[in-house]
Amino acid sequence: MPTITSSQPASKLKQLPLLRLAFRPFFLLAALFSILSLLVWLGFWHGIILLRPYGGLVFWHQHEMLFGFAAAVIGGFLLTAVRNWTGLPSLNGGPLLGLVALWLLGRVLMAFPMDLPGWLLLAVDLAFLPVVAIVMARLVITAKRWRNLIFIPALLLFATANLAMHLGVMQGDAELIRQAAYLAVLLITLMMTVVGGRVIAMFTANRLGRPKPEPIALLEGVTLVSTAGVVVLQLVIMLGVAIPALLMGGVMLLAALANTVRMARWGGLHSWREPLLWGLHGSYACIPLGLIMWVLALMGLMRVELAVHALTIGGMGTMMLAMMARVSLGHTGRPIRTLPGIGVALGLMLIAALVRSPVLALFPQITHWTYTLSIIFWCVAYAIFVVHYTWPLMQARVDGQDG
């Protein structure tokens, strides 16, 4: 009779396709979660209360789109990319299942707090990002790939923003909640700037057979330093230190201009036949759009939340969808091509961003309809992803390789 050892269940978990690399469970769960949470949010705007979550529905919507949806996509992407960057095995099998369970537990407790103490909810929800950072740091340091260490402090600062949002709820400090959410949005924007700068020009050149433009050191430096400067200033504001609007606006304007010039060199106008390319270019274009709108908000010409949604729907939501669609093909051994409906999905995301931000800024009297349309467009877009990618994400690589 064969002996059953403790290593056998672990090896079976490791062989399960869904647990071979982090992008598989986290991309799928993030897409599903964004749809469900936005449907709850849509119900709220139409007077239907489907949930009584921790902190109230407004806080829950802000928090969960950042630290539920976005954190899952970022974690799945980075824990997958770090294997390529370092050549070392990344999280898989039982440990990956444990991380997924931790993320899921955070989502359940935030939605159904069950009168648990705030510190317990904080501890469970806060743990995810530091764990991702520790796993990444171990691999990057072991392989001495110092260039990728930038993501470790970014993840820890992201976790700090999460901590601040929780403290805001516990202390009844609405301003702390707001400024912490802004910090998280701007930090994700910085990460999009870093990742976008590494891959968008390369993907475009490779796909279209065009020469890749050589980075201009000064332009790259100004872009990254100014965008990081916005994050640092927002951190200072979150800590309660007053920053002149002129200073923040000036740095934001510089970041917007630098990102625009940088993006213009990548050949986005030639990518109109390739949705997986123009989706990336379009999402990156929402970074300077959102920053310029934020500058206008600092001048008192519009609400900051309009700029925030240009960055979150147009930038974050669209870039994540485009990257998820691409990564999920490449890392399952499939040819990188636009699956049916994905172009429509990316188009819906960009339209949702325009409707929810600049259109709403121009026509505030249609607020209710812009909210409704943008939510529906997001849900349809991510539902298209779920329909086409659930099977590939749950199946082994078609080329027989590990991953």
N, C-alpha and C positions, 0 to 999 in steps of 0.2 A: 504493500500500500504506500503511495507516495507521501512523503513528508511535506506538510504545508509550513512554509516559513513566512516570517513577517515581511520579507522582501517581495513575495509574490504579489500581494495586492498593490504594492507601490509600483511594481513593474507593469502591472495591468493598467493602472491609472496612466502611467507614462505612455503606454501604447495607444491609449484612447485618443483619436485624432483631435478632439476638441480641446485636449489638455497638452498638446505637444508644443505649442507656443502661445504666448499671452494674447496675441492679436485675435486669436480664434474666439475664446469666450468673451473677451471684453468688447470687441467690436460688435458682436451680436447682441450682447446684453445692453450695451450703451444705446444702440439703435432702438431696441424694443423699449427700453426705459424712457427714452426721450419722447417716444410716441405716447406711451401711457401717461407720463407726467404732464405733457402738454394737453392731452384730452381732459385731464382733471382741471388744468388751468383754463381751458376753453369753457368747461362747465361753470367755473367760478364767474367768468365774465358774462355768462348768460343766466346767472342767478341760481345755478344748480351746485350745491355744495356736496361734492362726492367724497371729501376727505377732511379730517380735522387734524392736520399734522403738527409736529413740533414747531413752535414759533409762529404758527398761523400760515395761511396759504400764500401770502405775498412773500414772506421770508422763505418758505419752503420752495417756491418757484425759483427765486433767485439762487438759493443755496444749491438746490439739486441739479439745476442746469449747469452749474459750475463744478461742484464737488461730487455730483453723481454722474451725470453724462460726460462732461468734458474730462474729468479726472480719469474715468474709465478708458476713454479713447487715448488720452495721453499716456496712461500707464501701459495699456496694451501695445501702443506704438513703440514706446521707448524700450520696454522689456523685450520686444522683438528686434528692434534695430540694434540694440546693444550686442546681440549675438553676432551680427554682421560686422559691427565696429571692432569687436574684440577677438572674434574667432573662438570664443568660449561658450559652452552651453548655458543658455539662459533658463529662467524658471520654467519648469514643466511638471507634469504629473501631479503627485500629491501636494507639494508646496504651492503649485499654481492653483490647484483646487482650493487650498486653504485661503489664498489671497482673494480668489473669487468669492468665497463664502464670507470673508471679512467685508468686502465691498457690498455684497447683498445684505448682510446684517445691518450695515449702516443705512441702506436705503429703507429697509423694513422699519427700523426704529425711528427714522426721521418721519416716516409716513404714519406710523402707529406707535407713538411714544409710550402708551400704556402707563402713564403716570410715573414712569421711571425718573430718577433724579437727573437733572441736566448734566452733571459731571460724568455720569455713565454714558449718556448719549454722546457727549463730547469725546470721551475716550475711544469709544468704538468707531465713531465717524472719522476721528482725526487720524487713526492708526494707518489707514491705507496708504497715503502719500509718503510718509516716512519709510514704510516698508519697501515701497517701490524704489525710493532713493537709496536705501541701504543695499538692496540687491544690485542696483545699477552701479553704485560706487565700488562695491567689491569687485565686479567684473572689470570696470574701467581701470581701477588702480592695479589690479593683477596684470592686466594686459598693457599697462602704461600708455593708454590712449588718452592722454591728458586733454586733448582738444574737446573731448566729450564730457569732461567734468563740469562744464557749464550748466548741464541739466540738473546736477545735484543741488546746488544752492537754489536753483529755480524751483525745484520740487519742494524744498524745505520752506521757501518763502511762500509758495502756494499753500502749504499746510499752515503756515502762520496766518495767512488771510482767513483760512477756514476756522482756526482757533479764535480769531478776532470776531468773526461773525457769531460764533457760539457765545462768546463772552458778551457780545452786544445783546443777545436774547436774554441771557441770565441776569444782566444788569439793567435791562429795559432801555438800552441806549441805541435808539434808531439811527443816530448819526454814525456810530461806530459800525453798525451793520452795513450801512450804505457805503462808507469809505472802504471797508474791507472788501465788499463786493467789487467796487471799482478797482481796487488793487489786484484782485484775482483776474478781472477782465483784461487789465493792462499787462499783467504778467503773461497771460495766455497770448496776448498780442505780440509780446516780445518773443515768445517761443515760436510763434508762427513766422516771425521775421527771421529768426535763426534757421529754422527748418526749411522755410520757403526759399531762402537764399541759397541753401545747399542743394535743393533738388529741382526747383521749378525750371531754371534755365537749362539744367542738364537733361531733364525729361523732355523738354521742348526740342532741344537740339538733337537728341538721340532719335526721337520719334519722327521729326520732320527732315532729318538728314541735313541739318544746317550746322554751321560752325557755332560752337558754344562761345558766347562773348566772355572774354577774360575779365574777371573782376577788377574793378578799379579800387586800389587799396584805400584811397582817401574817401571815396564814396561809401565803401563798405564800413569803414570806421565811423564816419559821420552817422550813417544809418543806424548801426547797432548801438553806438554810444548815446545818440539822442533818444532812441526808443527805450534803452535801459535807463536813461536819465528821467524819463517820464515815470517809469516804475519806481525809481528811488524817491522822486518827489511825492508820488502818491503814498508811498510807505511813510514818509515823514508826516504827511497830512493825516494818515490813519492814526499815527501815534499822538495826534493832538497838537501838532505844531503848525501854526498858520504859515502858509506859503502865498506870496503875492500872485494873484491871478495872471499878472503880466509875465511873471517868470514861467509858470506852468504853461501858459498859452504860447510863449515864445519857443519853449523846448518842444512842445507838441507840434507847432507849426513847422519847425525844422525837421522833426521826425517825419511828418507827413510829406514834405517836399522831397526829402532824401529817399524815402520809400517809393515815391512816385518816379523819380529819376531812375532809381535802381531797377524798378519793375519794367520801365519802358525799354530797357536794354535787352530784355529776355525774349523778345519776338512773339509776344502774346497775340498780336494782330494776325499772325500767320497760323494760329492754332484753331481757327474757327471751325474746321472740319472735325476736330478731335475733342469731344466733350471732357475726357479725362484731363486734357490740357487746359482748355479754356475755363473749366471749372476751377482749376488752381489759380490761373491768372485773374479770373473774376473775383475769387475770394481774397486774393492778395490786394486787389484794387480797393477792397472795402476797408483795408487798414488805413490808408491815407484819407479815405472818405470819412471814416469814423473819427479820426483824429482832428480833421478840419471841422467837423460838426461839433466836436468837443470844445474846440477853440471858440466857435461861435456861441456855444453855451456859456463859456466863461465870460463872454462879452454881454451876456444877458439876452441873446437873440433867440434862444431856444432852450429846451430842457435837456439836461445831460443824458437822461435815459434814452433819448432819440439817438445820440451818438453811441451810447452803449450797445443798442440793438443793431446798429450798423456793423459794429465790431463782432458782436456775438452771433447774429444770424448770418450776415454776409461773410464775415471773416471766419470765425470759429466754426459755425455749423456747416458752411459750404466747403471750407478747406478740409475739415475732418471727413465729410462725406466723400470728397474726391480722393483723399489719401486712403480711406478705408476701402474704397472700391478698387483702387490700384494695388495696394498692399495685399489685399485678400486674394487677388489673382496671382500676383508674382510669388507669394509665399506658399501657395498651394500648387505651384508648378504649372499653372495655366498661362496661356498666352495673354499678354496685357492688351485687352481690347475693350471697347465700350459695350457692355451687355445691354440688351433691349431695355429701354426706359430710363437708363442711368442719365442720359443727356437731358431728358425731361425732368428728372429729379434734381439735377444740378441747376437747371434753369428755374425751377420752382423755388429753390433756395435763394437764388439771387433776386428773383422777383419779390419773394417774401421780405428780404432785407430792404429793398427799395420801398415797398409798401409801408413797412413798419418804421422806416426812418425818414428819408427825405420827403416822401409823399405825405406822410403824417405831419412833418414839420410845415409843409406848405398848406395842408388842408386839415387843420386840427379838428374841424367839425365832423370828420368821418372817423374819429378815433375808434369807435366800437367796431366798425367794419374792417379797419386796417388790422386791429388785433385779431379778429376772427379769421380773416383771409391769411394772414401770416402764419397763424397756428395751423390752419388746414394745409397750407402749402408745405410746411415743414413735415407734418405727419404723413402726407402722401409721399413726399420725397424719401423719407426714411423707411416707409413701408415698402417702397420699390426696392430699396437696398435689401431689406429683410427677405423679400420674396426671392430675389435672385441670388443672394449670398448665403442663406442659411445652409443649404446643401453643401456647397464647397467648403464652408467653414467647419462643418461637422464630418467631412470625409478626409481620408488620407490624401497626401499629395499625389497627383496623377503621374508624376515622374518617378515615384518610388523613393524619393529622398526623404530625409528626416525633416520635420518641421510642420 
